[in-house]
Amino acid sequence: MTTDLDQLRADLLGAIEAAAGLDAVEALRVRALGKAGAITGLLKTLGGMSPEERQVQGPRIHGLREAVTAALAGRKEALERQALDARLASETLDMTLPVDAAAPGSVHPVSQVMDELAEIFADLGFAVATGPEIEDDWHNFTALNIPESHPARAMHDTFYFPEEEGGARKMLLRTHTSPVQIRTMVTQKPPIRIIAPGRTYRSDSDATHTPMFHQVEGLVIDKGITLGHLKWTLETFLKAFFERDDIVLRLRPSYFPFTEPSAEVDVGYTVQNGKRVIGGSDGWMEVLGSGMVHPKVIAACGLDPEEWQGFAFGCGIDRLAMLKYGMDDLRAFFDGDIRWLRHYGFSALDVPTLSGGVGA
């Protein structure tokens, strides 16, 4: 029995070492360890041996099985490594060859509309102003004549940061881009003509509202500014943005703490194929809020309201994109769905120009 085991070990290990391929290794595994394999048969004989024989032959048979199992695994790994090396040697990539593939990225509709707004208002003499997204209570509310009891200050509308000990300023995520107007009036002498596009934050989420959204606000501070200047500016802007001459506006009296008088701006629309299309006057749709800058706001920024007047307006950039390019759900803007981005995204070459058309 001892001689037979030694011979079987030598035969199997030699055959495994000489195996030329993975199929040969698998055949040897079945021959040795399969249901009818040689080593499997030896293991079955242990039950018929006496305790003394089992004590002697058991370790030898189990040692044979372990040696063959290790040899099979080692030979399989060596053959797989050889196959991979051969594949890597044959598969070369010439990095100097030109790539014939479309650029995978696209310009997000929000970024595109921001560029369109900047192009339109630059032609009207407006500069683009920016400010921090983490604001203090004074710039976001108090300087804008928003009283302590105003609902906009409530926790369910505003994302506040935990108050620090020692009476530090109350900080929050800005709820509008109006603080940029305040910072501009404080640091820049009139006349002022700016737009302030950027991200804003409010605690709201549905098909037309998201906790983070984009807003653009406009501000003009000068001498002799009237409501007529505001209406002309908005008409010119909307005609250029939607690229239609049949834009009709309607200003409805409203209330905003930072403007007096205040007006909601409606734009006329027509119904085409069951959808509302901006232009015409079949119906009215609210698009933005506006008004003459409140004297208290002008005074809070260190200017004399008897000398300086101005108007301001604001609207959602995401909403403008939805109206112009036919999106139905605001939440899709921020889902990161590559299919949506490919469908509604813009080429990097779709640069808005007034001469070529701001729309892509």
C-alpha positions in Angstrom: 0.0 0.0 0.0 2.8 2.4 0.8 4.6 1.8 -2.5 1.3 2.2 -4.4 0.6 5.6 -2.7 4.1 6.8 -3.5 3.8 5.8 -7.1 0.4 7.4 -7.4 1.7 10.6 -5.9 4.7 10.7 -8.3 2.5 9.9 -11.4 -0.2 12.5 -10.5 2.3 15.3 -9.6 4.3 14.6 -12.7 1.2 14.7 -15.0 0.0 17.9 -13.4 3.4 19.6 -13.9 3.4 18.5 -17.5 -0.2 19.7 -18.2 -0.2 21.9 -21.2 -3.5 23.7 -20.8 -6.4 24.4 -18.5 -8.5 21.6 -20.0 -5.7 19.1 -19.2 -5.6 20.4 -15.6 -9.3 19.9 -15.3 -9.1 16.4 -16.7 -6.4 15.5 -14.1 -8.6 16.9 -11.3 -11.5 14.7 -12.3 -9.1 11.7 -12.6 -7.7 12.2 -9.1 -10.5 13.9 -7.1 -13.7 13.3 -9.0 -16.4 11.0 -7.9 -14.7 8.1 -9.5 -11.2 9.5 -9.0 -8.2 7.5 -7.7 -7.8 9.5 -4.5 -11.5 9.5 -3.9 -11.5 5.7 -4.1 -8.7 5.5 -1.6 -10.6 7.7 0.8 -13.5 5.3 0.6 -11.3 2.4 1.7 -10.6 4.0 5.0 -14.0 2.8 6.4 -13.1 -0.8 5.9 -9.7 -0.7 7.6 -8.9 -1.6 11.2 -8.2 1.2 13.6 -4.5 0.5 13.5 -4.4 0.5 9.6 -6.5 3.7 9.5 -4.1 5.4 11.9 -1.2 4.6 9.6 -2.8 5.0 6.1 -5.3 7.8 6.9 -2.7 10.6 7.1 -0.9 9.4 4.0 -4.0 9.4 1.9 -5.1 12.8 3.2 -1.6 14.1 2.6 -1.8 12.8 -1.0 -5.1 14.6 -1.6 -3.8 17.9 -0.2 -0.6 17.7 -2.3 -2.5 17.0 -5.5 -5.0 19.7 -4.7 -2.2 22.3 -4.2 -0.4 21.2 -7.3 -3.6 21.5 -9.4 -4.2 25.0 -8.1 -0.6 26.1 -8.7 -0.6 24.7 -12.2 -3.9 26.4 -13.0 -2.7 29.8 -11.7 0.6 29.4 -13.7 -1.3 28.6 -16.9 -3.8 31.5 -16.4 -0.9 33.9 -15.8 0.8 32.7 -19.0 -2.4 33.2 -21.0 -2.8 36.8 -19.6 0.9 37.6 -20.4 0.4 36.4 -24.0 -2.8 38.4 -24.3 -1.2 41.6 -23.0 1.7 41.1 -25.4 -0.5 40.7 -28.4 -3.1 43.5 -27.5 -1.3 46.8 -28.0 -2.8 50.3 -28.1 -1.4 53.0 -30.2 -1.9 56.2 -28.3 -1.0 58.3 -31.3 -4.0 57.2 -33.3 -6.8 59.8 -33.5 -10.0 59.1 -31.6 -13.2 59.3 -33.6 -15.7 59.8 -30.9 -18.1 62.6 -29.8 -17.3 64.4 -26.7 -19.2 62.7 -23.8 -20.0 65.9 -21.9 -22.6 68.6 -22.4 -23.5 72.0 -21.0 -26.3 71.8 -18.4 -29.4 73.8 -19.3 -29.0 76.0 -16.2 -25.4 76.9 -17.2 -26.6 77.6 -20.8 -29.4 79.9 -19.6 -27.0 81.8 -17.2 -24.8 82.5 -20.2 -27.8 83.6 -22.2 -28.9 86.0 -19.4 -25.3 87.4 -19.1 -25.2 88.0 -22.9 -28.6 89.8 -23.0 -28.0 92.1 -20.0 -24.4 92.9 -21.0 -25.8 94.4 -24.1 -28.1 96.6 -21.8 -25.1 97.8 -19.8 -25.4 95.4 -16.8 -22.5 93.8 -15.1 -22.6 90.3 -13.4 -22.2 90.4 -9.6 -21.7 87.5 -7.3 -21.7 86.9 -3.5 -21.4 84.2 -0.8 -24.0 81.5 -0.6 -23.6 81.4 3.2 -25.0 84.7 4.3 -25.7 86.5 7.6 -29.1 87.5 8.7 -28.5 91.2 8.1 -27.6 90.9 4.4 -30.3 88.3 3.7 -33.2 89.8 5.6 -32.7 92.9 7.7 -31.1 95.2 5.1 -33.9 94.2 2.7 -36.6 95.5 5.0 -37.8 92.0 5.9 -39.2 92.3 9.5 -38.5 89.8 12.2 -42.0 88.4 12.0 -41.9 87.8 8.3 -42.8 84.1 7.3 -39.6 84.0 5.1 -37.5 84.0 8.2 -39.2 80.8 9.6 -37.2 77.7 10.1 -39.5 75.7 7.7 -38.4 78.1 4.8 -34.8 78.9 5.7 -31.8 76.7 6.3 -30.1 78.2 9.4 -26.7 77.2 10.8 -26.5 76.4 14.6 -25.9 79.6 16.5 -22.5 80.0 18.1 -21.9 81.0 21.6 -21.0 84.6 22.3 -23.7 86.2 20.2 -22.1 85.7 16.8 -24.0 86.7 13.7 -26.8 84.3 12.7 -25.7 82.5 9.6 -27.9 80.8 6.9 -27.9 79.5 3.4 -29.1 82.5 1.3 -32.8 82.3 0.3 -32.4 84.6 -2.7 -29.6 86.5 -4.5 -30.8 89.8 -3.1 -27.9 90.0 -0.6 -25.7 90.5 -3.6 -27.6 93.6 -4.3 -27.0 94.8 -0.8 -23.3 94.1 -0.9 -23.0 95.9 -4.2 -24.8 99.0 -3.0 -22.7 99.1 0.2 -19.4 98.8 -1.6 -20.0 100.5 -5.0 -21.0 104.1 -5.7 -24.1 104.7 -8.0 -25.0 104.5 -10.8 -25.4 100.7 -10.5 -26.6 98.2 -13.1 -26.1 94.6 -12.2 -27.6 91.2 -12.4 -26.9 88.6 -9.7 -27.3 85.0 -10.8 -26.5 82.1 -8.5 -27.6 79.2 -6.3 -30.2 79.8 -3.6 -31.7 77.5 -0.9 -35.2 77.1 0.6 -36.8 74.2 2.4 -39.2 73.0 -0.3 -39.4 70.1 -2.7 -41.9 69.1 -5.4 -42.2 69.1 -9.2 -41.7 72.9 -9.4 -39.6 73.5 -6.3 -36.3 72.1 -5.0 -34.3 72.8 -1.9 -31.5 74.2 -4.0 -32.4 76.2 -7.1 -31.0 79.0 -9.3 -32.1 82.6 -9.3 -31.2 85.8 -11.2 -31.9 89.2 -9.8 -31.4 92.6 -11.4 -30.8 95.9 -9.8 -30.5 99.5 -11.2 -29.7 102.4 -8.9 -29.5 105.9 -10.5 -31.1 109.3 -10.5 -34.6 109.7 -12.0 -35.4 106.0 -12.3 -39.1 105.2 -12.8 -41.4 102.2 -13.2 -41.3 102.8 -16.9 -37.6 102.0 -17.0 -38.4 98.7 -15.3 -41.1 97.7 -17.7 -39.0 98.5 -20.7 -36.0 96.6 -19.3 -38.2 93.5 -18.7 -39.8 93.7 -22.1 -36.5 93.9 -23.8 -35.0 91.1 -21.8 -37.9 88.7 -22.3 -38.1 89.4 -26.1 -34.4 88.7 -26.4 -34.5 85.6 -24.2 -37.5 83.9 -25.8 -36.5 85.3 -29.2 -40.1 86.5 -30.0 -41.4 89.9 -30.8 -45.0 89.1 -29.7 -44.1 89.1 -26.0 -46.8 90.9 -24.0 -46.3 91.8 -20.3 -48.8 92.5 -17.6 -47.7 94.1 -14.3 -50.0 93.2 -11.3 -49.7 95.1 -8.0 -48.1 92.9 -5.4 -46.1 93.1 -2.1 -42.4 92.6 -1.4 -40.8 94.1 1.7 -37.8 95.3 -0.3 -39.7 97.1 -3.1 -42.4 99.8 -3.2 -44.4 99.8 -5.3 -44.1 96.0 -6.1 -45.4 94.1 -9.1 -45.8 90.6 -10.3 -44.9 90.3 -14.0 -47.1 88.1 -16.2 -46.2 87.2 -19.7 -48.7 86.2 -22.4 -48.8 82.7 -23.8 -50.5 80.6 -26.5 -51.5 77.0 -26.4 -49.8 74.8 -29.1 -50.2 71.0 -29.2 -51.5 71.1 -25.7 -48.6 73.0 -24.3 -48.1 76.6 -23.2 -45.8 78.5 -25.5 -44.5 82.0 -24.4 -45.8 84.6 -26.8 -49.2 85.9 -27.7 -52.0 86.6 -25.3 -54.3 83.6 -25.0 -53.5 83.5 -21.3 -51.2 84.9 -18.7 -48.3 83.2 -16.8 -46.4 84.7 -13.9 -42.6 84.7 -14.7 -41.0 87.1 -12.2 -41.4 89.6 -9.4 -40.2 93.2 -9.5 -40.7 96.7 -8.1 -39.0 100.0 -7.2 -36.3 99.6 -4.6 -37.8 100.5 -1.2 -36.3 103.8 0.3 -35.5 101.9 3.5 -33.3 99.5 1.6 -31.5 102.4 -0.2 -31.0 104.1 3.2 -29.8 100.8 4.9 -27.0 100.7 2.3 -25.8 104.3 3.1 -27.4 106.0 0.2 -29.8 109.0 0.2 -33.2 107.8 -1.1 -34.1 111.4 -1.9 -31.2 111.5 -4.4 -31.1 107.9 -5.6 -33.9 105.7 -6.9 -33.9 102.3 -8.5 -35.7 99.1 -9.5 -35.1 95.5 -8.9 -36.5 92.2 -10.3 -35.9 88.5 -9.9 -36.9 85.2 -11.4 -35.9 81.5 -11.3 -33.3 80.5 -13.8 -34.5 76.9 -13.7 -38.0 78.1 -14.4 -36.8 80.1 -17.4 -35.1 77.1 -18.8 -38.3 75.0 -18.3 -40.4 77.6 -20.2 -37.9 78.0 -23.1 -36.7 74.4 -23.6 -39.8 72.4 -22.7 -38.9 70.6 -19.4 -41.8 69.6 -17.2 -40.2 68.6 -13.9 -37.7 70.7 -12.0 -36.4 67.8 -10.0 -34.9 66.3 -13.2 -32.4 69.2 -13.3 -30.6 67.8 -10.3 -31.1 64.0 -10.7 -27.9 63.6 -12.7 -29.6 61.2 -15.2 -27.2 60.9 -18.1 -30.1 60.3 -20.5 -31.8 63.5 -19.5 -28.5 65.5 -19.8 -27.8 64.1 -23.3 -31.3 65.1 -24.4 -31.4 68.5 -22.9 -27.7 69.4 -22.7 -26.0 71.8 -25.0 -22.8 71.6 -27.0 -19.8 73.6 -25.7 -19.9 75.4 -29.1 -23.5 76.6 -28.4 -22.3 80.0 -27.2 -25.1 82.5 -26.8 -24.6 85.7 -28.9 -27.1 88.4 -29.7 -26.1 88.4 -33.3 -26.4 84.7 -33.7 -29.3 84.2 -31.3 -29.1 83.5 -27.6 -31.0 80.2 -28.0 -29.1 77.2 -29.1 
